[in-house]
Structure formats: structure tokens, C-alpha cells
Amino acid sequence: MKLIQLTAITAAVLASTAALAADPIIVVDGDEAVVYEAEPVAVAYEVQPAYAYNADAGVVRNTTGAVVGGTKTFFQTVTHPAAISAEVGSLGYGANIGWALNDKTELQAGWAGGDVADLFGGDFDANDVNYEVDSDFSNPYLGVQLRPMANWFTMGAGIIVPDNSFDVTANPNGGVYKVNGVKYNADDVGVLKGSMDHRNKLAPYATIGFRPNITNNFGLFGEIGAAYMGQTDANVTASKSGPVRVEDGVNPGGTVVPGLTPGQVANLAKNELEDKDWLEWLPIVKVGATYRF
């Protein structure tokens, strides 16, 4: 009977003191006292990482909670990007940083620029006048990369803040500049030089592309698309100031047109440049490499 009572008392005491398991438990049986040292109960919690790499999609998962979870986690997320990339293309040479919200959505901030005229041949035609081009590009941008199927296929959209300029020099053809269908003697006009700038201060863009992974950390990408830069403002000047001859098929050197000046020819060339819409939609073609953390 004593054994049963002792057992019952011990069980009750142990159960009622589970929350104080670190303290010793004393059970008295007659003149004898028995001390039981309770073992502390250890509860293990598995901490889930704020993000986990997805080798198939090539982005990180579960960062939405980190972004909106508080100031500390927001700072940690912003200062620990999902990826950095280097790129080259029609917008210039540059780089971007990406922050992934989930396995299908990644925010990007980047810049591309430099002299990229050689990437599209270094010259262009505005109607019948051929121009040599030197460019100075600066294109900071903010955008989002979507992976609608959570694989290598991507769709991008965002805003560019363009600060792009073009210096142009006209090339005479057969000793004449043909502007608006009229052939002006190049020796009388002199050198036609000018510049062009985009009117848009903000330019929306859209792309499609692919981003296959080479390893868990390294990948490649390619994108094609367009940015709406708007129309351009142009400025053209002529190096001569005397009278200008116009080719009429009668006189070998052309016929002098009274009152016609090289400056007027330059202004006609300026109007053609501004009417030219090849810069209104700037094509986006770029390739690059990505390192993912």
C-alpha cells in the first residue's frame, strides 16, 4: 500500500511541477526523504530561413515577409540582394541589382550607358542624308522581372530615366546633300553637324527574355524589347555662310538660288531629323551574366 501511495504522490507532484522542471522535487515517505532531480524539458524550434534558393527558377523564395516584416528585416533584405548582373546592349554597358519577392517576381535597379553608336553601325539615314553618329548614353532604370511559369522564361517592364545625346555629322553623297528631295551643293553648304536629344524624361519599357542557370550561383540572360523615348529635339549647323547652288540638271555645278543660305539648308536637315521616328521607339537588345546569392 505504501508503494502505491508513494507512486501516486510522486506522479502527482511531477505532473504539477512540469513548468518548474529545473527545480528539485522532494517526496517524503515516513522518516525518509527522497530527492528527484527533474530534467529540463528542451523544445526545439526549427528556424525557417528568410529566403531559400530555387535552383529551377533561379530566384529566391519567401522574401515578401522579409520585406514587409519590419524595419530590421527590410534593411537586411535591401542590403542583401538576390542577384547582381552585368549587361551590354542597345542601352549601353551597365549592371543591375535584383531583389526577389518570390520565385516569380524580382525587382531590379540598374544603369546602362556609354558610347553605343558602334553597336548599331555608327551611322543612320534620315531620308536621303547619311549621318555619322557619336552617342553618349545614360539610362538609369527601375523595373520588375516576372517569371510567369517560374522557369527560365522572363517578362520585364519598368521605367527608364534617359539622358541620351547623339552628335551627328552629315556625309555628302556625290558632292551634294539631298534634303527634302533637293540636291544642295556640299561645297557651298560646308559641313552639316548637329545633335539630337530625347524629349521624354521618363521612358516606359517592356521586354521578354530568358535566364537559364549555369550553376546554383551563376547564370546568363538575354532580353529583347523596346523603350518609348518619344520624339527628338535636333540642332543642325552649317560651316559655310555664302550662297548655295542647287543641282538642277542644267548647269554642271548647279544654279545659285537667290537668298538661299547654308543656314536654311541646315534648318531643313534639322526638320528631317526631328521627323525621323527611328529614335521614338528605341529597341532594347541586351545580354549579360548574373551572380545569385
C-alpha positions as CSV (number, residue, x, y, z in Angstrom):
1,M,0.0,0.0,0.0
2,K,2.8,2.4,0.9
3,L,4.3,1.7,-2.6
4,I,1.1,2.6,-4.3
5,Q,0.7,5.8,-2.3
6,L,4.3,6.7,-2.9
7,T,3.9,6.2,-6.6
8,A,0.6,8.2,-6.8
9,I,2.1,11.1,-4.8
10,T,5.2,11.1,-6.9
11,A,3.3,11.2,-10.2
12,A,1.0,14.0,-9.0
13,V,3.9,16.1,-7.8
14,L,5.8,15.5,-11.0
15,A,2.8,16.5,-13.1
16,S,2.0,19.6,-11.2
17,T,5.6,20.8,-11.3
18,A,6.3,20.3,-15.0
19,A,6.6,24.1,-15.5
20,L,9.3,24.2,-12.8
21,A,11.2,21.2,-14.1
22,A,14.5,22.8,-13.4
23,D,13.8,22.7,-9.6
24,P,14.4,19.6,-7.5
25,I,11.4,17.6,-6.3
26,I,11.3,16.1,-2.7
27,V,9.0,13.2,-1.8
28,V,8.7,12.3,1.9
29,D,7.9,8.7,2.9
30,G,7.7,8.4,6.7
31,D,11.0,9.4,8.1
32,E,12.8,9.1,4.7
33,A,13.0,11.9,2.1
34,V,13.8,11.1,-1.5
35,V,15.0,13.9,-3.8
36,Y,14.3,13.7,-7.5
37,E,16.2,15.9,-9.9
38,A,14.0,16.8,-12.8
39,E,15.5,17.1,-16.2
40,P,14.7,20.3,-18.0
41,V,12.4,19.9,-21.0
42,A,14.1,21.2,-24.2
43,V,11.8,22.3,-27.0
44,A,13.5,22.7,-30.4
45,Y,12.2,25.2,-32.9
46,E,13.5,25.0,-36.5
47,V,14.0,28.5,-37.7
48,Q,13.0,28.9,-41.3
49,P,15.3,31.0,-43.4
50,A,14.1,34.3,-44.7
51,Y,14.8,33.0,-48.2
52,A,15.8,29.8,-49.9
53,Y,17.4,29.4,-53.3
54,N,15.2,27.8,-56.0
55,A,17.6,26.2,-58.4
56,D,14.9,25.7,-61.1
57,A,13.7,29.3,-61.2
58,G,17.0,30.9,-60.3
59,V,15.5,33.3,-57.8
60,V,14.9,33.3,-54.0
61,R,11.7,32.3,-52.3
62,N,9.8,33.8,-49.4
63,T,11.3,37.2,-49.2
64,T,7.9,39.0,-49.2
65,G,7.7,38.5,-45.5
66,A,11.2,39.8,-45.0
67,V,10.5,42.9,-47.0
68,V,7.3,43.9,-45.0
69,G,8.2,42.2,-41.8
70,G,9.7,45.2,-40.1
71,T,12.5,47.8,-40.3
72,K,15.3,45.4,-39.4
73,T,14.3,42.7,-41.8
74,F,13.6,45.3,-44.5
75,F,17.1,46.7,-44.1
76,Q,18.6,43.2,-44.2
77,T,16.7,42.3,-47.4
78,V,17.6,45.6,-49.2
79,T,21.2,45.3,-48.3
80,H,21.3,41.6,-49.3
81,P,20.1,41.5,-52.9
82,A,19.1,38.3,-54.6
83,A,21.4,38.9,-57.6
84,I,23.8,41.2,-59.4
85,S,24.1,41.3,-63.2
86,A,26.4,42.8,-65.8
87,E,24.9,43.6,-69.2
88,V,25.7,45.0,-72.7
89,G,23.2,46.1,-75.3
90,S,21.5,48.8,-77.2
91,L,21.1,50.9,-74.0
92,G,24.8,50.7,-73.3
93,Y,27.1,48.9,-70.9
94,G,26.0,48.5,-67.4
95,A,24.8,46.5,-64.4
96,N,21.8,45.9,-62.2
97,I,20.8,44.6,-58.8
98,G,17.8,42.4,-58.2
99,W,15.7,41.7,-55.1
100,A,13.3,38.8,-55.3
101,L,9.9,38.9,-53.8
102,N,9.1,35.3,-54.6
103,D,10.1,32.6,-57.2
104,K,8.2,34.5,-59.9
105,T,8.9,38.2,-59.2
106,E,12.1,40.2,-58.9
107,L,12.6,43.9,-58.6
108,Q,15.5,45.5,-60.4
109,A,17.5,48.7,-60.3
110,G,20.2,49.3,-62.9
111,W,22.1,51.6,-65.2
112,A,23.4,51.3,-68.7
113,G,25.2,53.9,-70.9
114,G,28.3,55.0,-72.7
115,D,29.1,55.4,-76.4
116,V,27.0,52.7,-78.0
117,A,26.8,54.1,-81.6
118,D,29.1,51.3,-82.9
119,L,26.6,48.8,-81.6
120,F,24.1,49.8,-84.4
121,G,26.7,50.6,-87.1
122,G,27.8,54.1,-86.2
123,D,25.6,55.8,-88.8
124,F,22.0,56.1,-90.0
125,D,20.0,57.6,-92.8
126,A,17.4,60.4,-92.3
127,N,15.6,60.2,-95.7
128,D,18.5,60.8,-98.2
129,V,21.1,62.1,-95.8
130,N,23.5,59.7,-94.2
131,Y,24.9,60.8,-90.7
132,E,27.8,59.5,-88.8
133,V,26.9,59.2,-85.1
134,D,28.7,59.6,-81.8
135,S,26.5,58.9,-78.8
136,D,26.6,59.5,-75.0
137,F,24.1,57.3,-73.2
138,S,23.0,57.4,-69.6
139,N,20.0,55.2,-68.8
140,P,19.2,54.5,-65.1
141,Y,16.2,52.3,-64.8
142,L,13.8,50.6,-62.3
143,G,11.8,47.6,-63.3
144,V,10.3,44.2,-62.4
145,Q,11.2,40.8,-63.9
146,L,8.4,38.3,-64.0
147,R,8.8,34.5,-64.4
148,P,5.2,33.6,-65.2
149,M,6.0,29.8,-65.3
150,A,8.7,30.0,-62.6
151,N,11.3,28.9,-65.0
152,W,13.9,30.5,-67.4
153,F,11.4,32.5,-69.4
154,T,11.1,36.1,-68.3
155,M,8.9,39.2,-69.0
156,G,10.1,42.6,-67.9
157,A,8.7,46.1,-67.6
158,G,9.7,49.3,-66.0
159,I,10.8,52.9,-66.3
160,I,14.0,54.4,-67.8
161,V,15.2,57.9,-66.9
162,P,17.0,58.6,-70.2
163,D,19.8,61.2,-70.6
164,N,21.0,60.3,-74.1
165,S,22.6,62.5,-76.7
166,F,23.7,62.0,-80.3
167,D,26.3,64.1,-82.2
168,V,25.7,63.7,-85.9
169,T,27.7,64.7,-89.0
170,A,26.2,64.5,-92.4
171,N,28.0,62.7,-95.2
172,P,27.6,64.3,-98.7
173,N,26.7,61.9,-101.5
174,G,28.3,62.7,-104.8
175,G,29.2,66.2,-103.7
176,V,25.6,67.1,-102.6
177,Y,23.3,67.0,-99.7
178,K,19.9,65.7,-100.7
179,V,17.3,67.3,-98.3
180,N,13.6,67.0,-99.0
181,G,14.4,65.8,-102.5
182,V,16.5,68.8,-103.4
183,K,20.3,68.5,-104.0
184,Y,22.4,71.2,-102.4
185,N,26.0,71.7,-103.3
186,A,28.1,70.3,-100.4
187,D,31.0,72.7,-101.1
188,D,28.6,75.7,-100.7
189,V,26.9,74.4,-97.6
190,G,30.0,73.1,-95.8
191,V,29.9,70.6,-93.0
192,L,26.5,69.8,-91.6
193,K,26.8,68.9,-87.9
194,G,24.3,68.7,-85.2
195,S,23.0,67.0,-82.1
196,M,19.8,65.1,-81.1
197,D,18.2,64.5,-77.6
198,H,15.2,62.6,-76.4
199,R,12.2,64.7,-75.3
200,N,10.9,62.1,-72.8
201,K,12.2,62.4,-69.3
202,L,10.6,59.1,-68.3
203,A,10.5,56.2,-70.8
204,P,8.5,53.1,-70.2
205,Y,9.9,49.8,-71.5
206,A,8.9,46.2,-71.9
207,T,11.0,43.1,-72.7
208,I,10.9,39.4,-73.0
209,G,13.8,37.1,-72.4
210,F,15.4,34.0,-70.9
211,R,17.6,33.5,-67.8
212,P,19.0,30.0,-67.7
213,N,21.1,28.9,-64.8
214,I,24.6,27.5,-65.3
215,T,25.2,26.7,-61.6
216,N,23.4,27.5,-58.4
217,N,25.0,30.9,-58.4
218,F,25.9,31.8,-62.0
219,G,23.5,32.3,-64.9
220,L,23.2,34.0,-68.3
221,F,20.4,36.1,-69.7
222,G,19.2,37.7,-72.9
223,E,16.4,40.2,-73.5
224,I,14.7,41.9,-76.4
225,G,12.1,44.7,-76.3
226,A,11.6,48.4,-76.7
227,A,11.5,51.7,-74.8
228,Y,9.3,54.6,-75.8
229,M,11.7,57.5,-75.8
230,G,9.3,60.0,-77.6
231,Q,10.3,62.3,-80.3
232,T,13.7,64.0,-80.5
233,D,14.9,67.6,-80.5
234,A,17.6,68.3,-83.1
235,N,20.0,71.1,-83.8
236,V,22.0,71.4,-87.1
237,T,24.5,74.0,-88.2
238,A,26.4,74.5,-91.4
239,S,30.1,75.6,-91.6
240,K,29.7,77.9,-94.6
241,S,27.8,81.2,-95.0
242,G,27.8,82.1,-98.7
243,P,25.3,81.5,-101.4
244,V,24.2,77.9,-102.2
245,R,23.9,76.3,-105.5
246,V,21.1,73.8,-106.2
247,E,21.6,70.9,-108.7
248,D,19.1,71.4,-111.5
249,G,20.4,69.1,-114.2
250,V,21.2,72.1,-116.4
251,N,24.5,73.6,-115.0
252,P,27.1,71.0,-114.0
253,G,27.8,72.8,-110.7
254,G,24.3,73.7,-110.0
255,T,22.4,77.0,-110.0
256,V,22.7,79.6,-107.3
257,V,19.3,80.3,-105.7
258,P,19.0,83.9,-104.6
259,G,18.6,84.3,-100.8
260,L,19.3,80.6,-100.1
261,T,21.9,80.3,-97.3
262,P,23.7,77.3,-95.7
263,G,21.8,78.0,-92.5
264,Q,18.5,77.4,-94.3
265,V,19.7,74.1,-95.6
266,A,20.8,73.2,-92.1
267,N,17.4,74.0,-90.8
268,L,15.8,71.8,-93.4
269,A,18.1,69.0,-92.3
270,K,17.1,69.6,-88.7
271,N,13.4,69.2,-89.5
272,E,14.1,65.9,-91.2
273,L,16.0,64.6,-88.2
274,E,13.1,65.6,-85.9
275,D,10.6,63.9,-88.2
276,K,12.6,60.7,-88.2
277,D,10.9,58.3,-85.9
278,W,13.7,55.7,-85.5
279,L,14.6,57.1,-82.1
280,E,11.0,57.4,-80.9
281,W,10.9,53.6,-80.1
282,L,14.4,52.6,-79.0
283,P,15.0,48.9,-79.4
284,I,16.3,47.0,-76.4
285,V,18.6,44.1,-77.1
286,K,20.9,43.0,-74.4
287,V,22.8,40.0,-73.0
288,G,24.6,39.5,-69.7
289,A,25.7,37.3,-66.8
290,T,24.2,37.0,-63.3
291,Y,25.5,36.0,-60.0
292,R,22.9,34.9,-57.5
293,F,23.4,34.8,-53.7
